[in-house]
Amino acid sequence: MLTSVAALVVDGVAPFEFGVVCEVFGIDRTDDGVPPFDFRVCAERPGEPVRTSVGVSLTPDRPLSDLVSADLVAVPACTIRDEYPPAVLDALRAAVDRGSMVVSVCSGGFVLGAAGLLDDRACTVHWRYAESFRQRFPQARVDADVLYVDDGNLITSAGTAAGIDACLHIVRRELGSRVAALIARRMVVAPQRDGGQRQFVEMPVPETTADSLQPVLLWMLETLTEEHTVAELAGRAAMSERTFARRFVAETGTTPHRWLTTQRVLHARNLLEQSSFGVDEISRLAGFGTPALLRHHFQRVIGVTPTDYRRSFSA
């Protein structure tokens, strides 16, 4: 049963992500039918101001021992650093050993990793930090496509809004859909969002280091609606098919067909954001021909349907 929640505050804590935890668990909503939470804000030195990431300070009033005894420990985003206070990491490990659930929001996952809690565990983090996260914690199984990962007693979430998703998921899992819906309604957010991080990831056109391929790539971008064979592309690059295919993978990290498909998806994404064209017309302009093909490839690359993407991102 989820009755007590402790928010961990360290130097450089992000106010919004800390506020997400407070909004879901720290506000008394018993009048709406939400069970009360024993909400605690814990720090290594209670009563002393802690500097946030935006230059203001807040003063936690509970010690780390109150964190260890909580049913759920929430670790909001904070400034990423090489080392975190040993007492904080010890408290997190002690909480997990005692049976606490732990949830991280965005870069709060780095604190969990530093405590050794992510070894051989499924987790996620903000897509911008995914590569550095993998390098720093190679034993963690990182999925940067999703909004949050529920791995039993360990829940990790991606960017700011994904922290709301993860916290509401915990409420839904522990207290039921009705309670999660009551909190979401008061927050004026969706009780559960579809899709993952891919819809928010910037995917620029890959740059090449080989001058010989650049004209071919530009020509492919200018002729997205046309079909291109490897033989045709190799001829334009004045290479054999085998050499061209090998060079293409070396320079772009993928095959000509996959590269072209991704560029078509990116073009369709721009049209969904910036134009009023219907899906049929966007399918044609992006080179997919049919809405069915557009939906298939768009959902594979971006993670949501074209219609859902436009609903969220159209200007």
Phi, psi and omega per residue, in radians:
M1 nan 2.336 -3.119
L2 -1.613 1.862 3.134
T3 -2.161 -0.462 -3.115
S4 -2.171 2.386 -3.116
V5 -2.312 2.282 3.111
A6 -2.053 2.200 3.054
A7 -1.689 2.203 3.135
L8 -1.536 2.263 3.130
V9 -2.077 2.181 3.067
V10 -2.224 2.911 3.110
D11 -0.986 2.348 -3.132
G12 1.523 0.215 -3.140
V13 -1.076 2.491 3.138
A14 -1.502 2.115 -3.051
P15 -1.044 -0.699 -3.080
F16 -1.160 -0.817 -3.127
E17 -1.141 -0.635 3.020
F18 -1.104 -0.703 3.121
G19 -1.125 -0.558 3.086
V20 -1.040 -0.821 3.134
V21 -1.101 -0.749 3.123
C22 -1.106 -0.702 -3.087
E23 -1.125 -0.712 -3.092
V24 -1.372 -0.747 -2.988
F25 -1.940 -0.313 -2.969
G26 -1.711 -0.123 -3.109
I27 -1.756 2.355 -3.139
D28 -1.294 1.933 3.116
R29 -2.118 0.515 -3.133
T30 -1.101 -0.506 3.107
D31 -1.113 -0.421 3.115
D32 -1.582 -0.053 -3.120
G33 1.706 0.174 3.102
V34 -1.538 2.259 3.128
P35 -1.031 2.586 3.132
P36 -1.272 2.563 3.055
F37 -1.987 2.392 2.949
D38 -1.401 1.690 -3.012
F39 -1.723 2.255 -3.076
R40 -2.234 2.436 3.022
V41 -1.936 1.976 -2.942
C42 -2.004 2.583 3.104
A43 -2.637 2.930 -3.132
E44 -1.121 -0.648 -3.132
R45 -2.200 1.470 -3.114
P46 -1.063 2.539 -3.121
G47 1.560 -0.209 3.095
E48 -1.767 2.428 3.135
P49 -1.088 2.466 3.067
V50 -1.991 2.234 -3.116
R51 -1.314 2.338 3.098
T52 -1.618 3.099 -3.102
S53 -1.308 -0.138 -3.111
V54 -2.018 0.253 2.983
G55 1.646 -0.066 3.040
V56 -1.787 2.979 -3.102
S57 -2.159 2.713 2.982
L58 -2.341 2.736 -3.038
T59 -2.089 1.782 3.076
P60 -1.200 2.631 -3.084
D61 -2.069 0.100 -3.096
R62 -2.156 2.549 -3.133
P63 -1.415 2.971 3.139
L64 -1.129 -0.427 3.114
S65 -1.104 -0.526 3.088
D66 -1.293 -0.394 3.049
L67 -1.262 -0.731 -3.080
V68 -1.064 -0.550 -3.060
S69 -1.621 0.069 -3.085
A70 -1.424 2.654 3.062
D71 -1.202 -0.633 -3.131
L72 -2.317 2.269 3.056
V73 -1.912 2.157 -3.135
A74 -1.878 2.271 -3.126
V75 -2.029 1.705 -3.139
P76 -1.199 2.924 3.077
A77 -1.036 2.593 3.085
C78 -2.675 2.967 3.139
T79 -1.026 2.252 3.135
I80 -1.305 2.261 -3.132
R81 -2.437 2.938 -3.111
D82 -1.204 -0.633 -3.097
E83 -2.361 2.585 3.071
Y84 -2.071 2.747 -3.077
P85 -0.953 2.229 -3.139
P86 -0.969 -0.640 -3.125
A87 -1.129 -0.616 3.107
V88 -1.164 -0.786 -3.131
L89 -1.149 -0.682 3.098
D90 -1.092 -0.704 -3.125
A91 -1.150 -0.691 3.104
L92 -1.103 -0.772 3.128
R93 -1.123 -0.693 3.137
A94 -1.146 -0.655 3.125
A95 -1.114 -0.770 3.133
V96 -1.143 -0.729 3.116
D97 -1.082 -0.564 -3.137
R98 -1.359 -0.304 3.099
G99 2.015 0.174 3.140
S100 -1.260 2.595 2.875
M101 -1.420 2.681 3.102
V102 -2.315 2.358 3.045
V103 -2.220 2.371 3.067
S104 -1.991 2.594 3.073
V105 -2.038 2.094 3.075
C106 0.967 -2.177 -3.042
S107 -1.209 -0.084 3.003
G108 -1.029 -0.376 3.089
G109 -1.074 -0.479 3.106
F110 -1.141 -0.582 3.101
V111 -1.161 -0.749 3.110
L112 -1.103 -0.714 3.119
G113 -1.096 -0.725 3.139
A114 -1.134 -0.477 3.101
A115 -1.422 -0.055 -3.138
G116 1.374 0.282 -3.074
L117 -1.488 -0.152 -3.078
L118 -1.803 0.009 -3.135
D119 -1.052 2.142 3.130
D120 1.031 0.535 3.104
R121 -2.087 2.546 3.045
A122 -1.309 2.376 -3.088
C123 -2.787 3.038 3.047
T124 -2.499 2.981 3.112
V125 -2.754 2.923 3.102
H126 -0.934 2.424 -3.045
W127 -1.033 -0.495 -3.138
R128 -1.174 -0.457 -3.077
Y129 -1.770 0.011 -2.967
A130 -1.033 -0.794 -3.068
E131 -1.185 -0.792 3.114
S132 -1.153 -0.552 3.098
F133 -1.123 -0.791 3.134
R134 -1.095 -0.708 -3.134
Q135 -1.160 -0.652 -3.093
R136 -1.355 -0.621 -3.111
F137 -2.182 1.279 -3.019
P138 -1.136 -0.343 -3.137
Q139 -1.469 -0.193 3.102
A140 -1.352 2.507 3.116
R141 -1.742 1.637 -2.979
V142 -1.590 2.266 3.016
D143 -2.052 1.794 -3.060
A144 -1.531 0.113 -3.129
D145 -1.597 -0.278 -2.959
V146 -1.825 2.869 3.121
L147 -1.393 -0.641 3.072
Y148 -2.731 2.821 3.104
V149 -2.209 2.207 3.054
D150 -1.764 1.896 3.110
D151 -2.063 0.955 3.115
G152 1.377 -1.908 -3.128
N153 -1.496 0.026 -3.104
L154 -2.180 2.021 3.127
I155 -2.099 2.175 3.125
T156 -2.096 2.560 -3.111
S157 -2.294 2.847 -3.090
A158 -1.497 -2.266 -3.054
G159 -1.174 -3.043 -2.982
T160 -0.825 -1.047 -3.077
A161 -1.144 -0.489 3.103
A162 -1.146 -0.416 3.042
G163 -1.131 -0.638 3.049
I164 -1.098 -0.795 3.125
D165 -1.000 -0.789 -3.092
A166 -1.167 -0.751 -3.130
C167 -1.136 -0.735 3.101
L168 -1.160 -0.599 3.077
H169 -1.081 -0.732 3.124
I170 -1.099 -0.757 3.099
V171 -1.052 -0.770 -3.133
R172 -1.104 -0.742 -3.109
R173 -1.183 -0.717 -3.026
E174 -1.587 -0.551 -3.013
L175 -2.140 -0.084 3.075
G176 1.794 2.787 -3.080
S177 -1.133 -0.603 -3.102
R178 -1.066 -0.808 -3.122
V179 -1.145 -0.732 3.109
A180 -1.063 -0.697 3.138
A181 -1.176 -0.642 3.108
L182 -1.102 -0.775 3.127
I183 -1.165 -0.767 -3.132
A184 -1.071 -0.680 -3.129
R185 -1.125 -0.722 3.104
R186 -1.158 -0.577 3.124
M187 -1.433 -0.181 -3.080
V188 1.008 0.881 3.058
V189 -2.295 2.860 3.087
A190 -1.234 2.359 3.099
P191 -1.042 -0.492 -3.135
Q192 -2.720 2.186 -3.131
R193 -1.696 2.634 3.061
D194 -1.628 2.870 3.059
G195 1.480 -3.034 -3.110
G196 -2.458 -2.815 -3.079
Q197 -1.243 -0.371 -3.032
R198 -1.028 -0.534 -3.127
Q199 -1.190 -0.267 -3.130
F200 -1.838 -0.121 -3.040
V201 -1.374 2.318 3.006
E202 -1.301 2.274 3.139
M203 -2.233 1.420 -3.140
P204 -1.200 2.814 3.077
V205 -1.085 2.219 -3.136
P206 -1.036 2.398 3.091
E207 -1.599 2.598 3.107
T208 -1.920 2.753 3.080
T209 -1.814 -0.114 -3.141
A210 -1.756 2.015 -3.126
D211 -1.034 -0.487 -3.062
S212 -1.176 -0.446 -3.130
L213 -1.599 -0.368 -3.045
Q214 -1.005 -0.796 3.117
P215 -1.079 -0.600 3.135
V216 -1.179 -0.758 3.138
L217 -1.115 -0.741 3.119
L218 -1.101 -0.702 3.111
W219 -1.136 -0.672 3.093
M220 -1.098 -0.694 3.118
L221 -1.163 -0.592 -3.138
E222 -1.340 -0.282 -3.090
T223 -2.199 0.817 -3.086
L224 -1.061 -0.511 -3.075
T225 -1.397 -0.146 -3.120
E226 -1.674 2.714 3.055
E227 -1.488 2.457 -3.111
H228 -2.257 2.219 3.070
T229 -1.692 2.749 3.107
V230 -1.074 -0.639 3.135
A231 -1.089 -0.756 3.137
E232 -1.132 -0.769 -3.119
L233 -1.172 -0.699 3.124
A234 -1.115 -0.692 3.099
G235 -1.097 -0.709 3.129
R236 -1.144 -0.567 3.116
A237 -1.507 -0.028 -3.123
A238 1.030 0.805 3.110
M239 -2.329 2.841 2.972
S240 -1.243 2.776 -3.125
E241 -1.047 -0.714 -3.101
R242 -1.158 -0.778 3.132
T243 -1.131 -0.734 -3.133
F244 -1.089 -0.809 -3.121
A245 -1.068 -0.737 3.141
R246 -1.155 -0.762 3.140
R247 -1.151 -0.668 -3.102
F248 -1.095 -0.806 3.132
V249 -1.120 -0.704 -3.124
A250 -1.114 -0.629 -3.049
E251 -1.544 -0.551 -3.060
T252 -1.943 -0.269 -3.131
G253 1.463 0.109 -3.127
T254 -2.693 3.126 -3.124
T255 -1.487 2.822 3.105
P256 -0.991 -0.732 -3.110
H257 -1.129 -0.804 -3.141
R258 -1.170 -0.664 3.118
W259 -1.086 -0.800 -3.132
L260 -1.119 -0.733 3.125
T261 -1.081 -0.734 3.128
T262 -1.116 -0.723 3.117
Q263 -1.135 -0.599 3.070
R264 -1.151 -0.708 3.101
V265 -1.103 -0.755 3.132
L266 -1.111 -0.670 3.089
H267 -1.144 -0.728 3.089
A268 -1.098 -0.667 3.125
R269 -1.087 -0.746 3.098
N270 -1.098 -0.712 3.129
L271 -1.151 -0.657 3.102
L272 -1.132 -0.626 -3.130
E273 -1.328 -0.704 -2.860
Q274 -1.969 -0.167 -3.098
S275 -2.087 2.968 3.080
S276 -1.863 0.216 3.127
F277 -1.079 2.555 3.035
G278 -1.291 2.942 -3.096
V279 -1.100 -0.623 3.108
D280 -1.049 -0.813 -3.119
E281 -1.203 -0.670 3.109
I282 -1.132 -0.657 3.085
S283 -1.008 -0.743 -3.131
R284 -1.220 -0.804 -3.085
L285 -1.165 -0.494 -3.135
A286 -1.528 -0.140 3.071
G287 1.633 0.198 3.136
F288 -1.578 -0.410 3.074
G289 1.509 -0.901 -3.089
T290 -2.199 2.609 3.082
P291 -1.038 -0.558 -3.131
A292 -1.110 -0.756 3.108
L293 -1.160 -0.714 3.100
L294 -1.039 -0.838 -3.126
R295 -1.053 -0.750 -3.106
H296 -1.056 -0.921 -3.074
H297 -1.292 -0.617 -3.134
F298 -1.118 -0.776 -3.136
Q299 -1.187 -0.595 3.116
R300 -1.150 -0.715 -3.072
V301 -1.495 -0.785 -3.017
I302 -1.630 -0.523 3.086
G303 1.761 -0.143 3.079
V304 -2.389 2.946 3.121
T305 -1.327 2.760 3.078
P306 -0.972 -0.716 -3.127
T307 -1.114 -0.771 3.119
D308 -1.140 -0.676 3.132
Y309 -1.115 -0.792 3.134
R310 -1.080 -0.679 -3.139
R311 -1.058 -0.585 -3.087
S312 -1.549 -0.552 -2.934
F313 -2.116 -0.074 -3.110
S314 -1.111 2.375 3.105
A315 -1.225 nan nan
